[in-house]
Amino acid sequence: MNNLNSSYWDTLYQNKQTGWDIGYASPPIMEYFKQVDNKDLKILIPGAGNAWEAEELWKDGFTQVHILDFSLEAVSAFKRRVPDFPKSQIIIVDFFQHQADYDIIVEQTFFSSLPVDLRESYAKQMHRLLKPEGKLIGLLFNHPFNFKGPPFGGTPDEYKELFKEYFQFCAFDIAQNSIKPRQKREHFILLQKK
């Protein structure tokens, strides 16, 4: 699975093979941010792709939204679509090489794009990137897939085991407002850094 590099993802974007992309900001994620009053929180969206959530948050007045992706195709499309988004808040790098600190990190189909053997590294890196008491929020597919990924699924029990060393579980349940094709198939997570 080492072939899931930037060239692999660039090719998918070029060929419009982006079945994971719903074409707008995910309702459960945006519902969470409606409850966040501080618009100066530093937010990261890793593996952002077309970054619909970043666009929506930026329009809603969140000034410190950062997107991270290593697909130049995805980043270029985002820049064309949202030309007023600060270039300094667009990070083109491998997630595992990134160094910074954030108040909130948003998980939206990035976890499922990674091979399963990178999940422990993902949990550690999320923990490293968050400020004390920072939060990892978003959605995880709550079932395995019956095909060779990506996407790669999993079970809630697997995720609990993965994250329990690094995070407190503030919310971890089936998302109530997923898009229709994903109803009952996503867990909404709100994890706070230990």
Secondary structure, 3 states (H helix, E strand, C coil): CCCCCHHHHHHHHHCCCCCCCCCCCCHHHHHHHCCCCCCCCCEEEECCCCCHHHHHHHHCCCCCEEEEECCHHHHHHHHHHCCCCCHHHEEECCHHHCCCCEEEEEEECCHHHCCHHHHHHHHHHHHHHEEEEEEEEEEEECCCCCCCCCCCCCCHHHHHHHHCCCEEEEEEEECCCCCHHHCCCEEEEEEEEC
